[in-house]
Amino acid sequence: MNEHGFQVAPWDLRWNSLDLPALEQTESIFALSNGHIGIRGSLEEGEPTVLPGTYLNGFYEQHQLPYAEGGYGYPEDGQTVVNVTDGKIIRLLVQDEPLDMRYGRALEHHRTLDFRSGTLRRDTVWESPTGRRVRVRSERLVSFTQRSVVAIRYEVEPLDGNVQLVVQSDLLANEPIESASKDPRVAATLKDPLVSEDAFAEGMRAVLVHGTRHSKLRVAAAMDHELTTDDGLRTEIHAEEDLARLTAAVDVPLGSRLRVVKYLGYGWSARRSAPALRAQVDAALAGAIQTGWDGLLAEQRRFLDDFWDSADIVVEGDAELQQAVRFALFHVVQAGARGESRAIPAKGLTGPGYDGHSFWDTETFVLPVLTYTMPESARDALRWRHSTVDKAKERAAALGLGGAAFPWRSINGAECSAYWPAGTAAFHVAADVADAVGRYLGATGDEDFERESATELLVETARLWMSLGHHDLHGGFRIDGVTGPDEYSAVVDNNVYTNLMAQRNLREAATVCRRQREVAAELGVSDEEVDSWLAAAEKMVVPYDPVLEVHPQSERFTEHAEWDFEGTPAEHYPLLLHYPYFDLYRKQVVKQADLVFAMYLRGDAFTPEQKARNVAYYEERTVRDSSLSACPQAVMAAEVGHLDLAYDYFAEAALTDLHDLHHNVRNGLHIASLAGAWIVAVAGFGGMRDHDRSLGFAPRLPPALSRLAFRMVYRGSRFAVDVSRTEATYSLLSGDPLTVTHHGEEITIAEDPLRMKIPPLAEPEPVRQPAGRAPVRRRPTE
């Protein structure tokens, strides 16, 4: 057991005590999802709970956005994820006393999130206030193979004699939830957001259908049951507007038990009628019951076995970090596996944080993981982006621009950010989408996707840059008035990250249009337009400070005044909550990696010497007030030789939620930071780079680790890279041989394992961080 309450183990996460204040953290950490449905890890009994949550990807309510002063081009409506009908509630009465973990005594209490079975298990021995003891065991899953299905097995065993048990299994809509929003309009939107349209109950099955008031979406939730006991079981069921309840009463003798298997089906639509949705969830339940609990468990295990065969990461030398990396991967696959035509929210479906919105996090952090482990899920996420192209084009037109301006934050593809400098001005999201498209095409060679979706995505984002940028009097192509990844430097000229990513976007669009001439012609692309893209890319302005010999992250950034880090007390972080934005904007203080991130994603645009100097310069100015920073800082620290520092950042990315480093896990997990743990392992210590649609590795371990092994999928082939301190072994697991590079040397990964020496590394000059902002020094755990 570590200091944060979790037992360290390689393949699961176990909590061995009843700590009610910790529910706000464990409800998020123990959440289950398949990308379509998400349920928080609250207890079956419904109470106590901090934030009950059941979410359907893409299901939201609409509300007006607040503005102190209006302005042309401001988005008018916001979108907020809705806690839909809760079906995981199973209340228990023991001799007429409700099992409530706040009363009586929990003599034992264990909860286990199993990364291989894909289930959350619970084992509790509870003593009632009058001294009756029962053991409650439960296991729940959100099916990866039947994406509309949730299943729960709930067993009660008397421990001290015969006992009367009453189980109440609920579907509950409009659960009261405390809103974290300070905007009264959002709070009002989330108060009873669902309007009843239909309620049905018969036998052991019930269905509730609801609609939202403003977004006009409709949701159906259904439950059915299998109950197993010796005899004497009595049941009744009823349904009303917001509640359906099955009540079962039975006398259970010592040595026997009551077993309930609860099947849940969910569906939602913007178009389908209430009867059609009822039929849909009825069909989902029929499939689940036909498969049965054991069958659903077996399907879940097979799905995850296949995932781990493609994605597992082995970390030797730090047992807690090994657990954290698998925890991270498990939640990434939960967030993205079955989204299918929907976005991947920043919190996945683990909580209501960020109102359930998706950001650039999806393309830049999550999709690299999925592209190289579960490419079909990456394709589906990009297809969602393509389905929103018309909205992005409308947004660009409203801003007086051409092409597609993808939103800074959204659920359905429309812009929901009410803050201009760090919202709409962050146009780099268009290049992030294009980068994810190019990465996916390079990793898969998916010609159908290139023809059906990728070409249009690349063309419309390229057109955005051509309308947003301009050729200056010196012959350069400038992109002015934008916000890069660093939100402490807003509305700047020639942000290096934005310009270099736009440059790749323009070149990728030109390449694809020359391959897909028919599609390009349908989009109205001429040879002259393609030539203009290439000319802009060739002349792209990339600021450089010849005096300091570093790249300013945006034009003249290195001329700004320095922030007084020594005079900034620790309790004043994050800075945005204690200092005015105008002061942050005019100082050399960086919220999250920006120029450093550009050196990872566009490493082909920098020399090794420039990378080392830039890393040193920006380490002194980056305060990491964002969970997105540790990952790129770790990758680049590893590349330039600061391996201990990279290891510290690796732990920070992987343990962000397990250690609740940002004190907001109650609202959901940081899916991008969790995905960043994979990126650090594979791109940082594995040295993986995928520039120009080619794959290369430059592995090197930090002193604390004795071994790092990871698996990937590329062009339909699965392979493994196994890194020790002195050599790396490349092994083909299935598919055709692959040609890659190892520290710049071309090699072929084939059937016979290939062992390659790791070249020695020159010791770099030490770097430092702002006062009090160095990462926690990592001490390995065994």
Order of alpha helices (4+ residues) and beta strands (2+ residues): beta-beta-alpha-beta-beta-beta-beta-beta-beta-beta-beta-beta-beta-beta-beta-alpha-beta-beta-beta-beta-beta-beta-alpha-beta-alpha-alpha-alpha-alpha-alpha-alpha-beta-beta-alpha-alpha-alpha-beta-alpha-beta-alpha-alpha-alpha-alpha-alpha-beta-beta-beta-beta-beta-beta-beta
